[in-house]
């Protein structure tokens, strides 16, 4: 189903990072909470001295904290704008069909107003940026002895962050975006794909679409999917519903529509007072919610799925205050089934608004 054009953000100019920008983050605590958290960070730092922490341990903590602080500063002005992370091999050549597919993918998202985030290197990462163009590209470059130069598209851009540690980089790849796309790649790509799925499957990261994109006619990810089904699923290492957490395709356009369809009605989710609150762009009927409660009763700890207004604890999400909401006592375990429920909501309510 084609996404509603009104739901697709228009292409906009990047904010000026040299000065404070009026856009706030999606979850800005009260001033007193900020002060308290800063004090906690200072207290933790003091404890390192009391613990007689080694110089090596302190160097890791210091560098990681500096990297995250700077990266958060760079991403903060863009928090309300949709972004997609593109993973893939740095070794892919410009004449490779996978490179060309990544260029098309990046261009499609940039045209829809989405920023394209990559590891800022060559290969697939470069291709995603080539498609998006410098203005709609963001980069998280890893400094390696043999491979630390960013690609020519994002090099020296204000939206480029250079990082020493993979763990800080991987946090940002998932935390700061609204979708993830994996193109063919090596150990790093496989690591990033599995970590992303693990974080979503365990609820450590809110639901978002994950697409595995092959070159046209390619079998890299379809072979991977066969392994997931014949080994992990068949041997009971994952649940069948976990297969709903990702989509495999060899068409960049299908991958684009998968992401956009996810957000055609669904907006975001947040836990408030032990209840899961799901923000939508279209208000569901009471009859539909009654049916939904029965169809997905297996993921409810108690009660039913109900309509709701914005809770006072969502005051830091003021820009979302007018959106319709549904709330439920979700069991926080069956994220694959929750994704299936959101798919049903998107399909049903999008068809109603057509």
C-alpha positions in Angstrom: 0.0 0.0 0.0 1.3 3.4 -1.0 2.0 5.7 2.1 -0.1 8.8 2.4 1.9 11.7 1.0 0.9 13.8 3.9 2.6 11.4 6.3 5.9 11.6 4.5 8.1 14.5 5.8 9.1 16.9 3.1 12.8 17.5 2.3 14.1 20.2 4.6 17.4 22.0 5.0 19.6 20.7 7.8 19.8 22.9 10.9 22.8 25.1 11.5 24.9 23.1 13.9 27.1 26.1 14.8 24.4 27.5 17.1 21.5 26.4 19.3 18.6 25.1 17.3 14.9 25.5 18.5 14.1 21.8 17.9 14.2 19.9 21.1 14.8 16.2 21.6 11.9 13.8 21.8 12.5 13.1 25.5 13.8 16.1 27.3 13.7 15.8 31.1 12.8 18.6 33.4 15.7 21.0 34.3 15.9 19.6 37.8 16.2 16.0 36.4 19.0 17.1 34.1 20.9 18.6 37.0 20.4 15.5 39.0 21.6 13.2 36.2 24.7 15.4 35.7 25.4 15.1 39.4 25.1 11.3 39.2 27.6 11.3 36.3 30.0 13.3 38.5 29.5 11.0 41.5 30.2 8.0 39.3 33.4 9.6 38.1 34.5 10.3 41.7 33.9 6.6 42.6 36.5 5.6 40.0 39.0 7.5 42.1 37.9 5.8 45.3 38.0 2.4 43.5 41.6 3.0 42.4 40.5 2.3 38.8 43.4 1.6 36.4 44.5 4.1 33.9 43.4 1.8 31.1 39.9 1.6 32.5 39.6 5.3 33.0 40.8 6.0 29.4 37.9 3.8 28.1 35.3 5.6 30.2 36.7 9.0 29.4 36.8 8.5 25.7 33.4 6.8 25.5 31.8 9.6 27.5 33.4 12.2 25.2 32.3 10.4 22.1 28.7 10.1 23.2 28.5 13.7 24.4 29.7 15.0 21.0 27.5 12.6 19.0 24.4 13.5 21.0 25.2 17.1 20.3 25.4 16.5 16.6 22.2 14.4 16.5 20.1 16.5 18.8 18.8 19.1 16.2 17.7 16.2 14.0 15.8 14.1 16.6 12.4 14.8 15.2 13.3 14.1 11.6 13.1 10.5 10.3 16.4 8.7 9.7 17.4 5.3 8.3 20.7 3.5 9.0 22.3 1.7 6.1 24.7 -1.2 6.9 26.8 -3.0 4.3 30.3 -3.9 3.2 33.0 -1.3 2.8 34.6 -3.5 0.1 31.7 -3.3 -2.4 32.8 -1.6 -5.6 31.0 1.2 -7.4 30.1 -1.1 -10.4 28.6 -3.8 -8.1 24.8 -4.2 -8.4 24.6 -4.0 -4.6 26.2 -0.6 -4.7 23.8 0.6 -7.3 20.9 -0.8 -5.2 22.1 1.1 -2.1 22.4 4.3 -4.2 18.7 4.0 -5.3 17.7 3.2 -1.7 19.5 6.3 -0.3 18.0 8.5 -3.0 14.5 7.2 -2.4 14.6 8.1 1.3 16.3 11.5 0.8 13.5 12.4 -1.6 11.0 11.5 1.1 12.8 13.8 3.6 14.6 11.1 5.5 18.3 11.4 6.5 20.6 8.5 5.6 23.0 7.4 8.3 25.9 5.1 7.5 29.3 4.2 8.9 30.7 6.9 6.6 33.2 4.6 4.9 33.4 3.3 1.3 31.4 0.6 -0.4 27.7 0.3 0.6 28.1 3.1 3.1 29.4 5.4 0.4 26.6 4.3 -1.9 23.9 5.2 0.6 25.4 8.7 0.9 25.8 9.1 -2.9 22.1 8.4 -3.2 21.1 10.7 -0.4 23.5 13.5 -1.2 25.6 15.4 1.3 22.7 17.5 2.6 20.6 14.4 3.7 23.6 12.3 4.9 24.9 11.7 8.4 28.0 9.7 9.2 29.4 7.6 12.1 33.0 6.9 11.1 35.0 4.3 13.0 38.7 5.1 13.3 40.7 2.0 12.3 44.5 1.7 11.5 43.7 0.6 8.0 40.4 2.2 7.2 39.4 5.5 8.9 38.9 8.0 6.2 35.3 9.0 5.6 33.8 8.8 2.1 33.9 11.9 -0.2 30.2 12.6 0.3 30.3 13.1 4.0 33.9 14.0 4.6 34.4 17.2 6.8 30.6 17.6 7.1 29.2 18.9 10.3 26.9 15.8 10.4 29.9 13.5 10.6 31.0 12.0 13.9 34.4 10.1 14.3 34.5 7.4 16.9 37.1 5.2 18.4 34.9 2.5 19.8 32.5 0.2 18.0 30.2 0.0 21.0 29.5 3.7 21.1 29.1 3.7 17.3 26.7 0.8 17.4 24.6 2.4 20.1 24.1 5.5 17.9 23.3 3.5 14.8 20.2 2.1 16.5 19.3 4.8 19.1 19.1 7.7 16.7 17.2 6.3 13.8 13.7 5.1 12.8 14.6 2.2 10.5 17.6 0.0 9.6 18.6 -1.4 6.2 21.2 -4.1 5.8 22.8 -4.7 2.5 25.3 -7.6 1.8 28.4 -7.4 4.0 30.9 -9.2 6.1 31.4 -9.8 9.8 30.5 -6.2 10.7 27.2 -6.2 8.8 26.2 -9.6 10.3 27.1 -8.3 13.7 25.0 -5.1 13.2 22.1 -7.0 11.8 21.9 -9.5 14.6 22.4 -6.8 17.3 19.7 -4.7 15.9 17.3 -7.6 15.8 18.3 -8.6 19.4 17.6 -5.2 20.8 14.2 -5.1 19.1 13.3 -8.7 20.1 14.2 -8.0 23.7 12.5 -4.6 23.9 15.7 -2.8 24.5 14.9 -0.7 21.5 11.4 0.4 20.4 10.0 -1.4 17.4 11.2 -0.1 14.0 11.3 -1.7 10.5 14.4 -3.7 9.6 14.9 -4.5 5.9 17.5 -6.9 4.5 18.2 -5.7 0.9 19.8 -7.9 -1.7 20.9 -6.7 -5.1 18.3 -7.6 -7.8 18.3 -11.3 -8.1 20.8 -11.7 -5.3 20.5 -14.4 -2.6 22.8 -13.0 0.2 19.9 -12.3 2.6 17.5 -14.9 1.3 20.1 -17.5 2.1 20.5 -15.9 5.5 16.8 -16.1 6.0 16.8 -19.8 5.1 19.4 -20.3 7.8 17.3 -18.4 10.3 14.3 -20.6 9.5 15.9 -24.0 9.2 18.2 -23.6 12.2 17.1 -20.9 14.7 13.3 -21.4 14.2 13.3 -25.1 13.6 15.4 -25.8 16.6 13.2 -23.5 18.8 15.9 -20.9 19.4 13.5 -18.1 18.3 9.7 -17.8 18.0 7.9 -17.8 14.7 6.6 -14.3 15.3 10.3 -13.1 15.5 10.4 -13.5 11.7 8.0 -10.5 11.6 10.8 -8.3 12.9 12.5 -8.1 9.5 11.8 -8.3 5.8 14.1 -9.7 3.1 13.8 -8.3 -0.4 16.0 -7.8 -3.5 14.2 -4.6 -4.5 15.1 -1.2 -2.9 11.6 0.1 -3.7 10.0 -2.7 -1.8 12.3 -2.0 1.1 11.4 1.7 1.0 7.6 0.9 1.0 8.1 -1.5 3.9 9.5 1.3 6.0 7.0 3.9 5.0 4.1 1.5 5.5 5.2 0.9 9.1 4.8 4.6 9.8 1.6 5.3 7.7 -0.6 5.0 10.8 1.8 4.1 13.6 3.9 7.0 15.0 5.8 5.8 18.1 5.5 4.0 21.4 6.3 4.7 25.0 5.8 3.0 28.3 3.8 5.1 30.8 3.1 3.8 34.3 3.5 0.1 33.3 1.3 0.6 30.3 2.4 0.6 26.7 1.2 3.7 24.9 1.1 3.6 21.1 0.7 6.9 19.2 -1.2 6.8 15.9 -2.0 9.1 13.1 -5.6 7.8 12.8 -8.0 7.1 15.6 -9.3 3.5 15.7 -12.9 2.7 16.4 -14.0 1.0 19.6 -15.2 -2.0 17.6 -11.8 -2.4 16.0 -10.1 -2.2 19.4 -12.4 -4.8 20.8 -11.5 -7.1 17.9 -7.8 -6.3 18.3 -8.0 -7.1 22.0 -9.3 -10.6 21.2 -7.0 -11.2 18.3 -3.9 -10.3 20.4 -5.0 -11.3 23.9 -1.9 -13.5 24.1 0.3 -10.4 24.6 -1.9 -8.7 27.2 -1.0 -9.1 30.8 -4.5 -8.0 31.7 -7.4 -6.0 30.5 -8.0 -4.8 26.9 -6.6 -2.4 24.4 -8.2 1.0 25.0 -8.2 4.5 23.6 -6.4 7.1 25.7 -5.4 10.8 25.8 -1.8 12.0 26.3 -0.6 11.3 29.8 0.9 14.1 31.9 4.1 12.1 32.0 4.3 12.6 28.2 4.7 16.3 28.6 8.2 16.1 27.1 6.6 14.8 23.9 4.5 17.9 23.5 4.7 17.8 19.7 2.9 14.4 19.8 0.2 15.5 22.3 -2.7 15.7 19.8 -2.1 12.3 18.3 -4.7 9.5 19.0 -3.4 6.9 21.4 -4.1 3.3 22.5 -2.9 1.8 25.7 -2.4 -1.8 26.9 -0.8 -3.9 29.6 1.7 -5.5 27.2 3.7 -8.4 28.5 6.9 -6.9 27.3 8.0 -10.2 26.0 6.4 -11.0 22.6 7.7 -8.2 20.5 7.3 -10.2 17.3 3.6 -10.4 18.0 3.5 -6.7 18.9 5.0 -6.0 15.5 2.3 -8.1 13.9 -0.4 -6.1 15.8 1.1 -2.9 14.5 1.1 -4.3 11.0 -2.7 -5.0 11.4 -3.3 -1.5 12.7 -1.5 0.0 9.8 -3.3 -2.1 7.2 -6.8 -1.6 8.7 -6.6 2.1 9.6 -4.8 3.1 6.4 -7.5 1.5 4.3 -10.2 3.3 6.3 -8.5 6.7 5.6 -8.1 6.0 1.9 
